[in-house]
Amino acid sequence: MQFTITFAALAVLFANSALAAPTNGTIVLPANIAPVDAEASGGLIPLAPGADKRVIETEFAKRANGYAASCTSVSLQGVTPRDVIMSATCKTTSGSTVRSGVSLNSCLGNSNGGFVCKKGGNAWLSCDSFGLSGTFLSAICSNTSGGGVSTSIDLNNCIGNSNGQLVC
């Protein structure tokens, strides 16, 4: 049995792999590699038990490039009761720095009380009481039964720097 995953959704790191680079827009994985919801897991997915130590990476995480290596003075600001803006001073490709910001609603979702990297996820419709420690965001988010759950996520896996602009 084989699983087929569209290339638009996933890119495979081919180092030390018997997999061939895709030519028709799809990657056919051996049966010992099971597909997983990459965005819900924060972008990087370990392969099934017994599989090679390769990693499947989503385009979401690939685009992000982790902001922490090239951005400083990171801050969070609640701009409305249901949105939080992350701001930072980030390096551009020319080496200068600019101040930019991104709505966390545009980059994070809430999955049963836990943060997930998800474009347009609107996490703040069901999360509040936020805090930032290093690159880790913490908050209280509602789960499916309506209870509040303490959750955290490494924003460096969800948000990146694209020529000075914070991006999902």
C-alpha positions in Angstrom: 0.0 0.0 0.0 1.3 3.5 -0.9 0.1 7.0 0.1 0.2 9.9 -2.3 0.7 13.4 -1.0 0.4 16.4 -3.4 3.7 18.3 -3.8 1.9 21.6 -3.3 1.2 20.6 0.3 4.5 19.0 1.2 8.1 19.0 0.2 10.3 16.0 1.1 13.9 16.4 2.1 15.6 13.8 -0.1 19.0 13.5 1.7 19.9 9.8 2.0 16.6 8.8 0.5 15.5 6.2 -2.0 12.7 8.5 -3.1 13.0 10.2 -6.5 12.4 13.9 -6.9 8.8 14.4 -8.2 8.2 15.2 -11.8 4.4 15.2 -12.0 3.5 17.3 -9.0 3.1 14.4 -6.6 5.4 12.5 -4.2 4.7 8.8 -3.8 5.8 7.7 -0.4 6.7 4.1 0.6 4.0 2.3 2.7 6.1 2.7 6.0 5.6 6.5 5.8 2.1 7.6 6.9 0.7 11.1 6.0 0.0 13.4 8.9 -1.6 16.8 9.3 1.6 18.9 9.0 0.1 22.3 9.9 -1.6 21.0 13.0 1.7 19.6 14.2 3.6 22.8 13.8 5.3 22.1 10.5 7.8 19.3 11.1 6.7 15.8 11.1 8.7 12.8 12.2 8.2 9.8 10.0 6.3 6.6 11.0 8.1 4.2 13.4 10.6 2.1 11.6 11.0 4.6 8.7 14.2 6.3 7.8 15.1 9.4 9.8 13.9 11.8 7.1 11.6 14.6 7.8 8.6 15.9 5.8 8.3 19.7 6.0 5.3 21.8 5.0 5.6 24.8 2.8 4.1 26.7 5.7 7.2 26.0 7.9 9.6 26.3 5.0 8.4 29.8 4.2 8.7 30.8 7.8 12.5 30.6 8.1 12.1 31.3 11.8 12.2 35.0 12.7 14.4 34.7 15.8 17.7 34.5 13.9 17.1 37.9 12.2 14.6 39.9 14.3 15.0 41.7 17.6 12.8 43.8 20.0 9.9 41.4 19.7 6.6 42.5 21.4 3.0 41.6 21.5 0.1 44.1 21.6 -3.6 43.3 22.0 -5.1 45.7 19.4 -8.7 44.5 19.9 -10.2 42.0 22.4 -9.9 39.4 19.6 -6.6 40.1 17.9 -2.9 40.3 18.9 -0.2 41.9 16.8 3.4 40.6 17.0 5.9 43.3 16.2 9.7 43.1 15.7 12.7 44.9 14.2 13.9 42.6 11.4 16.8 42.5 9.0 16.2 43.0 5.3 18.2 41.2 2.5 20.3 44.4 2.1 21.2 44.3 5.8 19.1 47.2 7.0 16.4 46.8 9.6 12.7 47.7 9.6 9.9 47.5 12.1 7.1 45.2 11.0 4.2 43.4 12.5 1.8 40.5 11.8 -1.6 39.6 13.3 -1.3 36.3 15.2 -4.9 35.5 14.0 -3.4 35.3 10.5 -0.8 32.7 11.6 -2.2 30.6 14.5 -5.3 28.5 15.1 -6.8 26.8 18.1 -7.2 23.0 17.9 -9.2 21.8 21.0 -7.4 24.2 23.3 -4.0 23.9 21.7 -2.2 26.4 19.4 -1.4 25.2 15.9 0.5 27.0 13.1 -2.4 27.7 10.7 -2.8 30.5 8.2 -6.0 32.4 8.9 -6.5 30.3 12.0 -8.1 33.1 14.0 -6.8 31.7 17.3 -7.8 34.8 19.3 -11.4 34.2 18.7 -11.1 31.5 21.4 -7.8 32.4 23.3 -6.8 35.2 25.7 -4.5 36.0 28.6 -1.4 35.9 26.4 2.3 36.1 27.3 5.6 35.8 25.5 8.8 34.2 26.9 11.6 34.1 24.3 9.9 32.7 21.2 7.2 30.8 23.2 3.7 32.3 23.2 1.4 31.1 26.0 -2.3 31.7 26.5 -5.5 30.2 27.7 -7.6 28.8 24.9 -11.1 27.2 24.8 -11.4 23.5 24.0 -14.3 21.8 22.4 -16.1 21.3 25.7 -15.8 25.0 26.5 -13.1 24.7 29.1 -10.0 26.9 29.3 -6.7 25.1 28.5 -3.2 26.6 29.2 -1.3 26.2 25.9 2.0 27.4 24.4 3.7 27.3 21.0 7.1 28.2 19.6 6.3 31.2 17.3 9.7 30.7 15.6 8.1 27.6 13.9 5.1 29.6 12.7 6.4 33.1 11.9 9.4 34.1 9.8 11.2 37.0 8.3 10.8 37.7 4.6 13.0 40.7 3.7 12.2 42.5 6.9 8.5 41.6 7.0 7.1 39.2 9.6 5.2 36.5 7.7 3.3 33.3 8.4 
